[in-house]
Amino acid sequence: MPSLGIQELLVIFVILLVIFGGSKLPLLGRGMGEGIRNFKRGLRSDDASELEEKQP
């Protein structure tokens, strides 16, 4: 899987800027960050519950 370079990231950023506008980008980034944090918390809580179930 090829990695993204600086040029590709700039093109993606410009496309997002055109689609969503400058005022919506911070809200979009904040929402994505919160989603990732919640996903990680969910994974950690699932691991903790599995460990509790395995212990006698």
PQR file with spaces between the fields and no chain letter, atoms N, CA, C, O and H, PARSE charges and radii, in Angstrom:
ATOM       1  N    MET     1       0.842   -1.171    0.000 -0.4000 1.5000
ATOM       2  CA   MET     1       0.000    0.000    0.000 -0.0000 2.0000
ATOM       3  C    MET     1       0.888    1.236    0.000  0.5500 1.7000
ATOM       4  O    MET     1       1.695    1.414    0.913 -0.5500 1.4000
ATOM       5  N    PRO     2       0.756    2.075   -0.987 -0.5600 1.5000
ATOM       6  CA   PRO     2       1.615    3.265   -1.061  0.2800 2.0000
ATOM       7  C    PRO     2       1.252    4.290    0.011  0.5500 1.7000
ATOM       8  O    PRO     2       0.090    4.440    0.389 -0.5500 1.4000
ATOM       9  N    SER     3       2.268    4.980    0.484 -0.4000 1.5000
ATOM      10  CA   SER     3       2.016    6.013    1.487 -0.0000 2.0000
ATOM      11  C    SER     3       1.699    7.338    0.798  0.5500 1.7000
ATOM      12  O    SER     3       2.035    7.542   -0.369 -0.5500 1.4000
ATOM      13  H    SER     3       3.212    4.858    0.177  0.4000 1.0000
ATOM      14  N    LEU     4       1.057    8.223    1.529 -0.4000 1.5000
ATOM      15  CA   LEU     4       0.695    9.530    0.985 -0.0000 2.0000
ATOM      16  C    LEU     4       1.845   10.500    1.193  0.5500 1.7000
ATOM      17  O    LEU     4       2.403   10.587    2.287 -0.5500 1.4000
ATOM      18  H    LEU     4       0.784    8.058    2.477  0.4000 1.0000
ATOM      19  N    GLY     5       2.190   11.213    0.164 -0.4000 1.5000
ATOM      20  CA   GLY     5       3.227   12.231    0.243 -0.0000 2.0000
ATOM      21  C    GLY     5       2.626   13.598    0.507  0.5500 1.7000
ATOM      22  O    GLY     5       1.415   13.740    0.679 -0.5500 1.4000
ATOM      23  H    GLY     5       1.736   11.142   -0.725  0.4000 1.0000
ATOM      24  N    ILE     6       3.479   14.586    0.536 -0.4000 1.5000
ATOM      25  CA   ILE     6       3.048   15.959    0.803 -0.0000 2.0000
ATOM      26  C    ILE     6       2.101   16.458   -0.300  0.5500 1.7000
ATOM      27  O    ILE     6       1.091   17.098   -0.010 -0.5500 1.4000
ATOM      28  H    ILE     6       4.462   14.471    0.396  0.4000 1.0000
ATOM      29  N    GLN     7       2.428   16.167   -1.538 -0.4000 1.5000
ATOM      30  CA   GLN     7       1.594   16.648   -2.646 -0.0000 2.0000
ATOM      31  C    GLN     7       0.190   16.052   -2.584  0.5500 1.7000
ATOM      32  O    GLN     7      -0.793   16.757   -2.811 -0.5500 1.4000
ATOM      33  H    GLN     7       3.249   15.646   -1.774  0.4000 1.0000
ATOM      34  N    GLU     8       0.092   14.765   -2.279 -0.4000 1.5000
ATOM      35  CA   GLU     8      -1.216   14.131   -2.203 -0.0000 2.0000
ATOM      36  C    GLU     8      -2.033   14.707   -1.052  0.5500 1.7000
ATOM      37  O    GLU     8      -3.234   14.936   -1.193 -0.5500 1.4000
ATOM      38  H    GLU     8       0.891   14.193   -2.094  0.4000 1.0000
ATOM      39  N    LEU     9      -1.382   14.942    0.088 -0.4000 1.5000
ATOM      40  CA   LEU     9      -2.083   15.519    1.230 -0.0000 2.0000
ATOM      41  C    LEU     9      -2.578   16.931    0.931  0.5500 1.7000
ATOM      42  O    LEU     9      -3.671   17.309    1.352 -0.5500 1.4000
ATOM      43  H    LEU     9      -0.407   14.756    0.202  0.4000 1.0000
ATOM      44  N    LEU    10      -1.781   17.709    0.210 -0.4000 1.5000
ATOM      45  CA   LEU    10      -2.202   19.055   -0.165 -0.0000 2.0000
ATOM      46  C    LEU    10      -3.410   19.026   -1.101  0.5500 1.7000
ATOM      47  O    LEU    10      -4.321   19.843   -0.966 -0.5500 1.4000
ATOM      48  H    LEU    10      -0.893   17.403   -0.132  0.4000 1.0000
ATOM      49  N    VAL    11      -3.419   18.098   -2.037 -0.4000 1.5000
ATOM      50  CA   VAL    11      -4.558   17.976   -2.953 -0.0000 2.0000
ATOM      51  C    VAL    11      -5.806   17.593   -2.172  0.5500 1.7000
ATOM      52  O    VAL    11      -6.876   18.153   -2.410 -0.5500 1.4000
ATOM      53  H    VAL    11      -2.679   17.435   -2.147  0.4000 1.0000
ATOM      54  N    ILE    12      -5.687   16.647   -1.242 -0.4000 1.5000
ATOM      55  CA   ILE    12      -6.832   16.239   -0.425 -0.0000 2.0000
ATOM      56  C    ILE    12      -7.334   17.424    0.402  0.5500 1.7000
ATOM      57  O    ILE    12      -8.541   17.636    0.509 -0.5500 1.4000
ATOM      58  H    ILE    12      -4.818   16.192   -1.048  0.4000 1.0000
ATOM      59  N    PHE    13      -6.413   18.197    0.988 -0.4000 1.5000
ATOM      60  CA   PHE    13      -6.795   19.345    1.796 -0.0000 2.0000
ATOM      61  C    PHE    13      -7.528   20.394    0.963  0.5500 1.7000
ATOM      62  O    PHE    13      -8.522   20.963    1.415 -0.5500 1.4000
ATOM      63  H    PHE    13      -5.432   18.024    0.901  0.4000 1.0000
ATOM      64  N    VAL    14      -7.047   20.650   -0.239 -0.4000 1.5000
ATOM      65  CA   VAL    14      -7.700   21.640   -1.113 -0.0000 2.0000
ATOM      66  C    VAL    14      -9.098   21.164   -1.500  0.5500 1.7000
ATOM      67  O    VAL    14     -10.034   21.963   -1.529 -0.5500 1.4000
ATOM      68  H    VAL    14      -6.240   20.188   -0.607  0.4000 1.0000
ATOM      69  N    ILE    15      -9.248   19.890   -1.793 -0.4000 1.5000
ATOM      70  CA   ILE    15     -10.566   19.351   -2.137 -0.0000 2.0000
ATOM      71  C    ILE    15     -11.517   19.486   -0.947  0.5500 1.7000
ATOM      72  O    ILE    15     -12.670   19.883   -1.117 -0.5500 1.4000
ATOM      73  H    ILE    15      -8.487   19.242   -1.769  0.4000 1.0000
ATOM      74  N    LEU    16     -11.039   19.158    0.253 -0.4000 1.5000
ATOM      75  CA   LEU    16     -11.880   19.311    1.443 -0.0000 2.0000
ATOM      76  C    LEU    16     -12.248   20.768    1.682  0.5500 1.7000
ATOM      77  O    LEU    16     -13.373   21.072    2.079 -0.5500 1.4000
ATOM      78  H    LEU    16     -10.103   18.836    0.391  0.4000 1.0000
ATOM      79  N    LEU    17     -11.303   21.664    1.440 -0.4000 1.5000
ATOM      80  CA   LEU    17     -11.556   23.082    1.616 -0.0000 2.0000
ATOM      81  C    LEU    17     -12.632   23.574    0.655  0.5500 1.7000
ATOM      82  O    LEU    17     -13.487   24.375    1.032 -0.5500 1.4000
ATOM      83  H    LEU    17     -10.389   21.416    1.118  0.4000 1.0000
ATOM      84  N    VAL    18     -12.590   23.099   -0.578 -0.4000 1.5000
ATOM      85  CA   VAL    18     -13.589   23.501   -1.573 -0.0000 2.0000
ATOM      86  C    VAL    18     -14.958   22.921   -1.221  0.5500 1.7000
ATOM      87  O    VAL    18     -15.970   23.611   -1.340 -0.5500 1.4000
ATOM      88  H    VAL    18     -11.895   22.448   -0.885  0.4000 1.0000
ATOM      89  N    ILE    19     -14.998   21.667   -0.791 -0.4000 1.5000
ATOM      90  CA   ILE    19     -16.280   21.012   -0.505 -0.0000 2.0000
ATOM      91  C    ILE    19     -16.933   21.582    0.751  0.5500 1.7000
ATOM      92  O    ILE    19     -18.107   21.951    0.726 -0.5500 1.4000
ATOM      93  H    ILE    19     -14.176   21.106   -0.694  0.4000 1.0000
ATOM      94  N    PHE    20     -16.176   21.656    1.855 -0.4000 1.5000
ATOM      95  CA   PHE    20     -16.767   22.023    3.140 -0.0000 2.0000
ATOM      96  C    PHE    20     -16.609   23.498    3.496  0.5500 1.7000
ATOM      97  O    PHE    20     -17.366   24.004    4.324 -0.5500 1.4000
ATOM      98  H    PHE    20     -15.222   21.357    1.875  0.4000 1.0000
ATOM      99  N    GLY    21     -15.671   24.185    2.911 -0.4000 1.5000
ATOM     100  CA   GLY    21     -15.445   25.579    3.254 -0.0000 2.0000
ATOM     101  C    GLY    21     -14.516   25.710    4.459  0.5500 1.7000
ATOM     102  O    GLY    21     -14.333   24.761    5.222 -0.5500 1.4000
ATOM     103  H    GLY    21     -15.056   23.773    2.239  0.4000 1.0000
ATOM     104  N    GLY    22     -13.944   26.880    4.615 -0.4000 1.5000
ATOM     105  CA   GLY    22     -12.969   27.100    5.670 -0.0000 2.0000
ATOM     106  C    GLY    22     -13.535   27.068    7.068  0.5500 1.7000
ATOM     107  O    GLY    22     -12.832   26.699    8.010 -0.5500 1.4000
ATOM     108  H    GLY    22     -14.093   27.650    3.996  0.4000 1.0000
ATOM     109  N    SER    23     -14.798   27.447    7.228 -0.4000 1.5000
ATOM     110  CA   SER    23     -15.365   27.491    8.572 -0.0000 2.0000
ATOM     111  C    SER    23     -15.769   26.114    9.089  0.5500 1.7000
ATOM     112  O    SER    23     -15.850   25.915   10.301 -0.5500 1.4000
ATOM     113  H    SER    23     -15.369   27.747    6.464  0.4000 1.0000
ATOM     114  N    LYS    24     -16.022   25.169    8.205 -0.4000 1.5000
ATOM     115  CA   LYS    24     -16.459   23.837    8.622 -0.0000 2.0000
ATOM     116  C    LYS    24     -15.294   22.886    8.895  0.5500 1.7000
ATOM     117  O    LYS    24     -15.481   21.882    9.582 -0.5500 1.4000
ATOM     118  H    LYS    24     -15.957   25.330    7.220  0.4000 1.0000
ATOM     119  N    LEU    25     -14.098   23.173    8.379 -0.4000 1.5000
ATOM     120  CA   LEU    25     -12.980   22.250    8.547 -0.0000 2.0000
ATOM     121  C    LEU    25     -12.589   22.025   10.009  0.5500 1.7000
ATOM     122  O    LEU    25     -12.352   20.875   10.379 -0.5500 1.4000
ATOM     123  H    LEU    25     -13.946   23.989    7.822  0.4000 1.0000
ATOM     124  N    PRO    26     -12.508   23.048   10.860 -0.5600 1.5000
ATOM     125  CA   PRO    26     -12.185   22.769   12.271  0.2800 2.0000
ATOM     126  C    PRO    26     -13.235   21.892   12.952  0.5500 1.7000
ATOM     127  O    PRO    26     -12.897   21.025   13.758 -0.5500 1.4000
ATOM     128  N    LEU    27     -14.505   22.119   12.626 -0.4000 1.5000
ATOM     129  CA   LEU    27     -15.556   21.281   13.208 -0.0000 2.0000
ATOM     130  C    LEU    27     -15.445   19.842   12.720  0.5500 1.7000
ATOM     131  O    LEU    27     -15.661   18.904   13.487 -0.5500 1.4000
ATOM     132  H    LEU    27     -14.779   22.823   11.971  0.4000 1.0000
ATOM     133  N    LEU    28     -15.114   19.670   11.466 -0.4000 1.5000
ATOM     134  CA   LEU    28     -14.949   18.341   10.899 -0.0000 2.0000
ATOM     135  C    LEU    28     -13.774   17.617   11.554  0.5500 1.7000
ATOM     136  O    LEU    28     -13.885   16.440   11.897 -0.5500 1.4000
ATOM     137  H    LEU    28     -14.939   20.432   10.843  0.4000 1.0000
ATOM     138  N    GLY    29     -12.665   18.303   11.726 -0.4000 1.5000
ATOM     139  CA   GLY    29     -11.491   17.709   12.384 -0.0000 2.0000
ATOM     140  C    GLY    29     -11.767   17.357   13.829  0.5500 1.7000
ATOM     141  O    GLY    29     -11.350   16.302   14.306 -0.5500 1.4000
ATOM     142  H    GLY    29     -12.575   19.259   11.447  0.4000 1.0000
ATOM     143  N    ARG    30     -12.474   18.240   14.535 -0.4000 1.5000
ATOM     144  CA   ARG    30     -12.804   17.980   15.941 -0.0000 2.0000
ATOM     145  C    ARG    30     -13.710   16.759   16.050  0.5500 1.7000
ATOM     146  O    ARG    30     -13.527   15.925   16.936 -0.5500 1.4000
ATOM     147  H    ARG    30     -12.814   19.097   14.148  0.4000 1.0000
ATOM     148  N    GLY    31     -14.677   16.655   15.159 -0.4000 1.5000
ATOM     149  CA   GLY    31     -15.585   15.504   15.172 -0.0000 2.0000
ATOM     150  C    GLY    31     -14.863   14.199   14.883  0.5500 1.7000
ATOM     151  O    GLY    31     -15.148   13.174   15.501 -0.5500 1.4000
ATOM     152  H    GLY    31     -14.825   17.333   14.440  0.4000 1.0000
ATOM     153  N    MET    32     -13.932   14.240   13.947 -0.4000 1.5000
ATOM     154  CA   MET    32     -13.159   13.033   13.644 -0.0000 2.0000
ATOM     155  C    MET    32     -12.284   12.642   14.831  0.5500 1.7000
ATOM     156  O    MET    32     -12.162   11.459   15.147 -0.5500 1.4000
ATOM     157  H    MET    32     -13.701   15.074   13.445  0.4000 1.0000
ATOM     158  N    GLY    33     -11.680   13.619   15.485 -0.4000 1.5000
ATOM     159  CA   GLY    33     -10.840   13.332   16.651 -0.0000 2.0000
ATOM     160  C    GLY    33     -11.640   12.718   17.787  0.5500 1.7000
ATOM     161  O    GLY    33     -11.182   11.772   18.428 -0.5500 1.4000
ATOM     162  H    GLY    33     -11.779   14.580   15.229  0.4000 1.0000
ATOM     163  N    GLU    34     -12.830   13.247   18.041 -0.4000 1.5000
ATOM     164  CA   GLU    34     -13.681   12.690   19.085 -0.0000 2.0000
ATOM     165  C    GLU    34     -14.115   11.265   18.733  0.5500 1.7000
ATOM     166  O    GLU    34     -14.185   10.398   19.604 -0.5500 1.4000
ATOM     167  H    GLU    34     -13.202   14.016   17.520  0.4000 1.0000
ATOM     168  N    GLY    35     -14.399   11.036   17.476 -0.4000 1.5000
ATOM     169  CA   GLY    35     -14.785    9.699   17.043 -0.0000 2.0000
ATOM     170  C    GLY    35     -13.672    8.687   17.244  0.5500 1.7000
ATOM     171  O    GLY    35     -13.918    7.566   17.689 -0.5500 1.4000
ATOM     172  H    GLY    35     -14.342   11.740   16.768  0.4000 1.0000
ATOM     173  N    ILE    36     -12.446    9.081   16.916 -0.4000 1.5000
ATOM     174  CA   ILE    36     -11.307    8.187   17.096 -0.0000 2.0000
ATOM     175  C    ILE    36     -11.072    7.912   18.573  0.5500 1.7000
ATOM     176  O    ILE    36     -10.798    6.774   18.956 -0.5500 1.4000
ATOM     177  H    ILE    36     -12.246    9.991   16.554  0.4000 1.0000
ATOM     178  N    ARG    37     -11.177    8.963   19.422 -0.4000 1.5000
ATOM     179  CA   ARG    37     -11.005    8.775   20.859 -0.0000 2.0000
ATOM     180  C    ARG    37     -12.056    7.832   21.426  0.5500 1.7000
ATOM     181  O    ARG    37     -11.733    6.962   22.235 -0.5500 1.4000
ATOM     182  H    ARG    37     -11.400    9.887   19.111  0.4000 1.0000
ATOM     183  N    ASN    38     -13.297    7.992   21.017 -0.4000 1.5000
ATOM     184  CA   ASN    38     -14.359    7.111   21.501 -0.0000 2.0000
ATOM     185  C    ASN    38     -14.148    5.675   21.037  0.5500 1.7000
ATOM     186  O    ASN    38     -14.424    4.734   21.781 -0.5500 1.4000
ATOM     187  H    ASN    38     -13.559    8.699   20.359  0.4000 1.0000
ATOM     188  N    PHE    39     -13.669    5.507   19.831 -0.4000 1.5000
ATOM     189  CA   PHE    39     -13.379    4.177   19.311 -0.0000 2.0000
ATOM     190  C    PHE    39     -12.292    3.498   20.137  0.5500 1.7000
ATOM     191  O    PHE    39     -12.418    2.323   20.482 -0.5500 1.4000
ATOM     192  H    PHE    39     -13.445    6.272   19.227  0.4000 1.0000
ATOM     193  N    LYS    40     -11.217    4.235   20.459 -0.4000 1.5000
ATOM     194  CA   LYS    40     -10.134    3.675   21.271 -0.0000 2.0000
ATOM     195  C    LYS    40     -10.624    3.323   22.676  0.5500 1.7000
ATOM     196  O    LYS    40     -10.257    2.284   23.225 -0.5500 1.4000
ATOM     197  H    LYS    40     -11.114    5.189   20.179  0.4000 1.0000
ATOM     198  N    ARG    41     -11.459    4.200   23.254 -0.4000 1.5000
ATOM     199  CA   ARG    41     -12.024    3.904   24.578 -0.0000 2.0000
ATOM     200  C    ARG    41     -12.854    2.630   24.540  0.5500 1.7000
ATOM     201  O    ARG    41     -12.789    1.814   25.459 -0.5500 1.4000
ATOM     202  H    ARG    41     -11.757    5.043   22.807  0.4000 1.0000
ATOM     203  N    GLY    42     -13.626    2.461   23.486 -0.4000 1.5000
ATOM     204  CA   GLY    42     -14.441    1.265   23.343 -0.0000 2.0000
ATOM     205  C    GLY    42     -13.594    0.018   23.240  0.5500 1.7000
ATOM     206  O    GLY    42     -13.937   -1.016   23.812 -0.5500 1.4000
ATOM     207  H    GLY    42     -13.678    3.125   22.740  0.4000 1.0000
ATOM     208  N    LEU    43     -12.488    0.101   22.516 -0.4000 1.5000
ATOM     209  CA   LEU    43     -11.599   -1.053   22.416 -0.0000 2.0000
ATOM     210  C    LEU    43     -10.987   -1.389   23.765  0.5500 1.7000
ATOM     211  O    LEU    43     -10.891   -2.559   24.135 -0.5500 1.4000
ATOM     212  H    LEU    43     -12.209    0.941   22.050  0.4000 1.0000
ATOM     213  N    ARG    44     -10.575   -0.367   24.499 -0.4000 1.5000
ATOM     214  CA   ARG    44      -9.978   -0.607   25.819 -0.0000 2.0000
ATOM     215  C    ARG    44     -10.996   -1.195   26.785  0.5500 1.7000
ATOM     216  O    ARG    44     -10.657   -2.090   27.559 -0.5500 1.4000
ATOM     217  H    ARG    44     -10.653    0.584   24.198  0.4000 1.0000
ATOM     218  N    SER    45     -12.215   -0.722   26.760 -0.4000 1.5000
ATOM     219  CA   SER    45     -13.220   -1.244   27.680 -0.0000 2.0000
ATOM     220  C    SER    45     -13.583   -2.689   27.325  0.5500 1.7000
ATOM     221  O    SER    45     -13.869   -3.490   28.214 -0.5500 1.4000
ATOM     222  H    SER    45     -12.490    0.006   26.131  0.4000 1.0000
ATOM     223  N    ASP    46     -13.573   -3.025   26.038 -0.4000 1.5000
ATOM     224  CA   ASP    46     -13.820   -4.411   25.637 -0.0000 2.0000
ATOM     225  C    ASP    46     -12.705   -5.318   26.127  0.5500 1.7000
ATOM     226  O    ASP    46     -12.969   -6.429   26.588 -0.5500 1.4000
ATOM     227  H    ASP    46     -13.341   -2.374   25.315  0.4000 1.0000
ATOM     228  N    ASP    47     -11.456   -4.861   26.033 -0.4000 1.5000
ATOM     229  CA   ASP    47     -10.333   -5.654   26.513 -0.0000 2.0000
ATOM     230  C    ASP    47     -10.421   -5.849   28.017  0.5500 1.7000
ATOM     231  O    ASP    47     -10.141   -6.940   28.514 -0.5500 1.4000
ATOM     232  H    ASP    47     -11.241   -3.959   25.659  0.4000 1.0000
ATOM     233  N    ALA    48     -10.801   -4.820   28.746 -0.4000 1.5000
ATOM     234  CA   ALA    48     -10.912   -4.918   30.199 -0.0000 2.0000
ATOM     235  C    ALA    48     -12.020   -5.893   30.589  0.5500 1.7000
ATOM     236  O    ALA    48     -11.854   -6.670   31.529 -0.5500 1.4000
ATOM     237  H    ALA    48     -11.029   -3.934   28.343  0.4000 1.0000
ATOM     238  N    SER    49     -13.137   -5.862   29.883 -0.4000 1.5000
ATOM     239  CA   SER    49     -14.247   -6.778   30.208 -0.0000 2.0000
ATOM     240  C    SER    49     -13.865   -8.215   29.886  0.5500 1.7000
ATOM     241  O    SER    49     -14.291   -9.130   30.592 -0.5500 1.4000
ATOM     242  H    SER    49     -13.272   -5.231   29.119  0.4000 1.0000
ATOM     243  N    GLU    50     -13.076   -8.440   28.843 -0.4000 1.5000
ATOM     244  CA   GLU    50     -12.626   -9.792   28.512 -0.0000 2.0000
ATOM     245  C    GLU    50     -11.699  -10.316   29.593  0.5500 1.7000
ATOM     246  O    GLU    50     -11.782  -11.492   29.948 -0.5500 1.4000
ATOM     247  H    GLU    50     -12.730   -7.697   28.270  0.4000 1.0000
ATOM     248  N    LEU    51     -10.819   -9.482   30.126 -0.4000 1.5000
ATOM     249  CA   LEU    51      -9.922   -9.898   31.185 -0.0000 2.0000
ATOM     250  C    LEU    51     -10.689  -10.231   32.455  0.5500 1.7000
ATOM     251  O    LEU    51     -10.338  -11.183   33.151 -0.5500 1.4000
ATOM     252  H    LEU    51     -10.751   -8.527   29.838  0.4000 1.0000
ATOM     253  N    GLU    52     -11.720   -9.473   32.768 -0.4000 1.5000
ATOM     254  CA   GLU    52     -12.535   -9.756   33.949 -0.0000 2.0000
ATOM     255  C    GLU    52     -13.285  -11.070   33.802  0.5500 1.7000
ATOM     256  O    GLU    52     -13.455  -11.795   34.782 -0.5500 1.4000
ATOM     257  H    GLU    52     -12.005   -8.699   32.203  0.4000 1.0000
ATOM     258  N    GLU    53     -13.730  -11.384   32.608 -0.4000 1.5000
ATOM     259  CA   GLU    53     -14.462  -12.632   32.376 -0.0000 2.0000
ATOM     260  C    GLU    53     -13.557  -13.842   32.477  0.5500 1.7000
ATOM     261  O    GLU    53     -14.001  -14.902   32.917 -0.5500 1.4000
ATOM     262  H    GLU    53     -13.592  -10.795   31.812  0.4000 1.0000
ATOM     263  N    LYS    54     -12.298  -13.713   32.082 -0.4000 1.5000
ATOM     264  CA   LYS    54     -11.370  -14.845   32.089 -0.0000 2.0000
ATOM     265  C    LYS    54     -10.871  -15.167   33.487  0.5500 1.7000
ATOM     266  O    LYS    54     -10.505  -16.312   33.754 -0.5500 1.4000
ATOM     267  H    LYS    54     -11.937  -12.852   31.724  0.4000 1.0000
ATOM     268  N    GLN    55     -10.846  -14.189   34.388 -0.4000 1.5000
ATOM     269  CA   GLN    55     -10.362  -14.428   35.734 -0.0000 2.0000
ATOM     270  C    GLN    55     -11.429  -15.204   36.535  0.5500 1.7000
ATOM     271  O    GLN    55     -12.621  -14.908   36.440 -0.5500 1.4000
ATOM     272  H    GLN    55     -11.143  -13.259   34.171  0.4000 1.0000
ATOM     273  N    PRO    56     -10.976  -16.219   37.337 -0.5600 1.5000
ATOM     274  CA   PRO    56     -11.930  -17.021   38.112  0.2800 2.0000
ATOM     275  C    PRO    56     -12.545  -16.274   39.270  0.5500 1.7000
ATOM     276  O    PRO    56     -13.362  -16.833   40.002 -0.5500 1.4000
